[in-house]
Amino acid sequence: MRRALQFALAIVMLAGIAAARAGLPEITLAIAGHKITVEVASNDSDRSRGLMHRRMLPENRGMLFVFPETALHAMWMMNTYVPLSVAFLDEKGVIINIEDMTPHTQTPHAAARPAKYALEANRGWFRKRGIEPGARVEGLDRASPAR
């Protein structure tokens, strides 16, 4: 009986996490002719949670972090299972720098100069497509403004 209760609680918790994830808006961005569909994290709670606890990220999917101000933002991989690359973008959507990140680390990966957005994708996604700093991300106007 106790084991069944623990299992039921685990299912309820996982369903809650999935429901919270399902609420994030999605948009499709284009970079140098390549498309990526992203969940938009535009408030403190969603930005803090990011892609934590996910076991996989489908190809051509990611997360766009929209910050309330242009600043020297940094990302890390606490409780994140999927190896990721992050591109920091200025307010015009131009990629400032791209960093590869290792799962379950708290090493900060920072924008090389003030950024308005951070775009996370599977590690190597940008490199495999020849996307480098200076490329412009199209479609950011469809992202929810930061709250």
Short mmCIF file of the C-alpha atoms (twelve columns), coordinates in Angstrom:
data_MODEL
# 
_entry.id   MODEL 
# 
loop_
_atom_site.group_PDB 
_atom_site.id 
_atom_site.type_symbol 
_atom_site.label_atom_id 
_atom_site.label_alt_id 
_atom_site.label_comp_id 
_atom_site.label_asym_id 
_atom_site.label_seq_id 
_atom_site.Cartn_x 
_atom_site.Cartn_y 
_atom_site.Cartn_z 
_atom_site.pdbx_PDB_model_num 
ATOM 1   C CA . MET A 1   0.000  0.000  0.000   1 
ATOM 2   C CA . ARG A 2   2.790  2.411  0.911   1 
ATOM 3   C CA . ARG A 3   4.593  1.732  -2.370  1 
ATOM 4   C CA . ALA A 4   1.378  2.403  -4.330  1 
ATOM 5   C CA . LEU A 5   0.959  5.727  -2.518  1 
ATOM 6   C CA . GLN A 6   4.561  6.725  -3.292  1 
ATOM 7   C CA . PHE A 7   4.040  5.817  -6.942  1 
ATOM 8   C CA . ALA A 8   0.809  7.828  -7.102  1 
ATOM 9   C CA . LEU A 9   2.524  10.857 -5.551  1 
ATOM 10  C CA . ALA A 10  5.368  10.606 -8.060  1 
ATOM 11  C CA . ILE A 11  2.880  10.505 -10.949 1 
ATOM 12  C CA . VAL A 12  1.048  13.568 -9.603  1 
ATOM 13  C CA . MET A 13  4.331  15.482 -9.247  1 
ATOM 14  C CA . LEU A 14  5.439  14.579 -12.770 1 
ATOM 15  C CA . ALA A 15  2.047  15.556 -14.152 1 
ATOM 16  C CA . GLY A 16  2.387  18.916 -12.412 1 
ATOM 17  C CA . ILE A 17  5.799  19.503 -13.959 1 
ATOM 18  C CA . ALA A 18  4.464  18.547 -17.397 1 
ATOM 19  C CA . ALA A 19  1.462  20.835 -16.978 1 
ATOM 20  C CA . ALA A 20  3.708  23.736 -15.992 1 
ATOM 21  C CA . ARG A 21  5.861  23.126 -19.064 1 
ATOM 22  C CA . ALA A 22  2.845  22.896 -21.342 1 
ATOM 23  C CA . GLY A 23  1.897  26.455 -20.404 1 
ATOM 24  C CA . LEU A 24  4.945  28.108 -21.968 1 
ATOM 25  C CA . PRO A 25  4.251  29.852 -25.261 1 
ATOM 26  C CA . GLU A 26  6.111  28.573 -28.328 1 
ATOM 27  C CA . ILE A 27  7.403  30.449 -31.348 1 
ATOM 28  C CA . THR A 28  9.542  29.506 -34.333 1 
ATOM 29  C CA . LEU A 29  12.742 31.442 -34.931 1 
ATOM 30  C CA . ALA A 30  14.942 31.501 -38.028 1 
ATOM 31  C CA . ILE A 31  18.722 31.871 -38.101 1 
ATOM 32  C CA . ALA A 32  20.630 31.847 -41.389 1 
ATOM 33  C CA . GLY A 33  17.833 29.847 -43.028 1 
ATOM 34  C CA . HIS A 34  17.552 27.321 -40.175 1 
ATOM 35  C CA . LYS A 35  14.387 27.097 -38.076 1 
ATOM 36  C CA . ILE A 36  14.111 26.266 -34.402 1 
ATOM 37  C CA . THR A 37  10.911 26.076 -32.351 1 
ATOM 38  C CA . VAL A 38  11.395 27.436 -28.852 1 
ATOM 39  C CA . GLU A 39  9.491  27.704 -25.616 1 
ATOM 40  C CA . VAL A 40  9.579  31.286 -24.379 1 
ATOM 41  C CA . ALA A 41  10.654 31.869 -20.767 1 
ATOM 42  C CA . SER A 42  9.771  35.495 -20.112 1 
ATOM 43  C CA . ASN A 43  9.220  35.667 -16.343 1 
ATOM 44  C CA . ASP A 44  11.483 35.017 -13.357 1 
ATOM 45  C CA . SER A 45  9.961  31.634 -12.535 1 
ATOM 46  C CA . ASP A 46  10.210 30.260 -16.082 1 
ATOM 47  C CA . ARG A 47  13.710 31.688 -16.577 1 
ATOM 48  C CA . SER A 48  14.869 30.117 -13.286 1 
ATOM 49  C CA . ARG A 49  13.420 26.704 -14.196 1 
ATOM 50  C CA . GLY A 50  14.575 26.766 -17.820 1 
ATOM 51  C CA . LEU A 51  15.206 23.273 -19.178 1 
ATOM 52  C CA . MET A 52  15.882 21.722 -15.753 1 
ATOM 53  C CA . HIS A 53  14.881 18.099 -15.169 1 
ATOM 54  C CA . ARG A 54  14.295 17.309 -18.835 1 
ATOM 55  C CA . ARG A 55  15.806 14.054 -20.022 1 
ATOM 56  C CA . MET A 56  15.834 14.973 -23.732 1 
ATOM 57  C CA . LEU A 57  15.312 17.868 -26.093 1 
ATOM 58  C CA . PRO A 58  14.051 17.076 -29.600 1 
ATOM 59  C CA . GLU A 59  16.131 18.239 -32.571 1 
ATOM 60  C CA . ASN A 60  15.339 21.798 -33.712 1 
ATOM 61  C CA . ARG A 61  13.754 22.626 -30.349 1 
ATOM 62  C CA . GLY A 62  15.008 24.909 -27.617 1 
ATOM 63  C CA . MET A 63  14.199 27.633 -25.136 1 
ATOM 64  C CA . LEU A 64  14.362 31.395 -25.527 1 
ATOM 65  C CA . PHE A 65  15.026 33.377 -22.357 1 
ATOM 66  C CA . VAL A 66  13.699 36.940 -22.579 1 
ATOM 67  C CA . PHE A 67  15.255 39.214 -19.967 1 
ATOM 68  C CA . PRO A 68  13.632 42.407 -18.664 1 
ATOM 69  C CA . GLU A 69  16.815 44.372 -19.281 1 
ATOM 70  C CA . THR A 70  19.870 44.213 -21.480 1 
ATOM 71  C CA . ALA A 71  22.722 43.184 -19.154 1 
ATOM 72  C CA . LEU A 72  25.599 40.726 -18.684 1 
ATOM 73  C CA . HIS A 73  23.426 37.645 -18.145 1 
ATOM 74  C CA . ALA A 74  24.842 34.198 -17.368 1 
ATOM 75  C CA . MET A 75  23.450 30.659 -17.583 1 
ATOM 76  C CA . TRP A 76  24.374 27.411 -15.823 1 
ATOM 77  C CA . MET A 77  23.268 23.778 -15.902 1 
ATOM 78  C CA . MET A 78  22.123 22.919 -12.379 1 
ATOM 79  C CA . ASN A 79  19.639 20.001 -12.531 1 
ATOM 80  C CA . THR A 80  19.849 19.980 -16.330 1 
ATOM 81  C CA . TYR A 81  20.403 16.577 -17.944 1 
ATOM 82  C CA . VAL A 82  20.684 17.587 -21.601 1 
ATOM 83  C CA . PRO A 83  23.999 18.981 -22.950 1 
ATOM 84  C CA . LEU A 84  23.203 22.428 -24.336 1 
ATOM 85  C CA . SER A 85  24.656 25.324 -26.280 1 
ATOM 86  C CA . VAL A 86  23.530 28.838 -25.449 1 
ATOM 87  C CA . ALA A 87  23.641 31.819 -27.789 1 
ATOM 88  C CA . PHE A 88  23.451 35.243 -26.187 1 
ATOM 89  C CA . LEU A 89  21.665 37.834 -28.328 1 
ATOM 90  C CA . ASP A 90  21.560 41.609 -28.248 1 
ATOM 91  C CA . GLU A 91  18.317 43.595 -28.396 1 
ATOM 92  C CA . LYS A 92  18.361 43.411 -32.222 1 
ATOM 93  C CA . GLY A 93  18.700 39.610 -32.210 1 
ATOM 94  C CA . VAL A 94  22.350 39.529 -33.257 1 
ATOM 95  C CA . ILE A 95  24.293 36.644 -31.707 1 
ATOM 96  C CA . ILE A 96  26.995 37.973 -29.375 1 
ATOM 97  C CA . ASN A 97  28.606 34.667 -28.398 1 
ATOM 98  C CA . ILE A 98  27.792 30.953 -28.219 1 
ATOM 99  C CA . GLU A 99  28.835 28.746 -25.300 1 
ATOM 100 C CA . ASP A 100 28.689 24.953 -24.885 1 
ATOM 101 C CA . MET A 101 27.477 23.812 -21.462 1 
ATOM 102 C CA . THR A 102 27.910 20.538 -19.572 1 
ATOM 103 C CA . PRO A 103 24.987 18.929 -17.691 1 
ATOM 104 C CA . HIS A 104 24.776 19.180 -13.890 1 
ATOM 105 C CA . THR A 105 27.346 21.954 -13.541 1 
ATOM 106 C CA . GLN A 106 27.040 25.351 -11.942 1 
ATOM 107 C CA . THR A 107 29.793 26.900 -14.031 1 
ATOM 108 C CA . PRO A 108 28.471 30.252 -15.256 1 
ATOM 109 C CA . HIS A 109 28.466 30.828 -19.016 1 
ATOM 110 C CA . ALA A 110 28.128 34.556 -19.600 1 
ATOM 111 C CA . ALA A 111 27.345 36.922 -22.418 1 
ATOM 112 C CA . ALA A 112 30.502 38.577 -23.764 1 
ATOM 113 C CA . ARG A 113 28.656 41.916 -23.681 1 
ATOM 114 C CA . PRO A 114 25.167 42.995 -22.552 1 
ATOM 115 C CA . ALA A 115 22.432 40.690 -23.893 1 
ATOM 116 C CA . LYS A 116 18.637 40.880 -24.049 1 
ATOM 117 C CA . TYR A 117 18.040 37.195 -24.893 1 
ATOM 118 C CA . ALA A 118 19.597 33.765 -24.418 1 
ATOM 119 C CA . LEU A 119 18.730 30.935 -26.809 1 
ATOM 120 C CA . GLU A 120 19.392 27.363 -25.639 1 
ATOM 121 C CA . ALA A 121 19.472 24.379 -28.000 1 
ATOM 122 C CA . ASN A 122 21.050 20.925 -28.020 1 
ATOM 123 C CA . ARG A 123 24.827 21.177 -27.724 1 
ATOM 124 C CA . GLY A 124 26.341 21.686 -31.160 1 
ATOM 125 C CA . TRP A 125 23.076 22.827 -32.800 1 
ATOM 126 C CA . PHE A 126 24.555 26.181 -33.844 1 
ATOM 127 C CA . ARG A 127 27.943 24.761 -34.900 1 
ATOM 128 C CA . LYS A 128 26.379 21.989 -37.046 1 
ATOM 129 C CA . ARG A 129 24.517 24.644 -39.011 1 
ATOM 130 C CA . GLY A 130 27.446 27.021 -39.388 1 
ATOM 131 C CA . ILE A 131 25.763 29.621 -37.173 1 
ATOM 132 C CA . GLU A 132 28.297 31.947 -35.565 1 
ATOM 133 C CA . PRO A 133 28.385 35.221 -33.628 1 
ATOM 134 C CA . GLY A 134 27.143 38.035 -35.829 1 
ATOM 135 C CA . ALA A 135 24.236 36.001 -37.265 1 
ATOM 136 C CA . ARG A 136 20.801 37.549 -36.727 1 
ATOM 137 C CA . VAL A 137 17.882 35.661 -35.167 1 
ATOM 138 C CA . GLU A 138 14.554 36.411 -36.880 1 
ATOM 139 C CA . GLY A 139 11.169 36.159 -35.168 1 
ATOM 140 C CA . LEU A 140 12.001 37.592 -31.754 1 
ATOM 141 C CA . ASP A 141 9.165  40.094 -32.174 1 
ATOM 142 C CA . ARG A 142 6.750  37.175 -31.585 1 
ATOM 143 C CA . ALA A 143 8.243  36.431 -28.148 1 
ATOM 144 C CA . SER A 144 6.354  37.470 -25.035 1 
ATOM 145 C CA . PRO A 145 7.936  40.530 -23.428 1 
ATOM 146 C CA . ALA A 146 9.848  39.951 -20.207 1 
ATOM 147 C CA . ARG A 147 7.884  40.198 -16.984 1 
# 
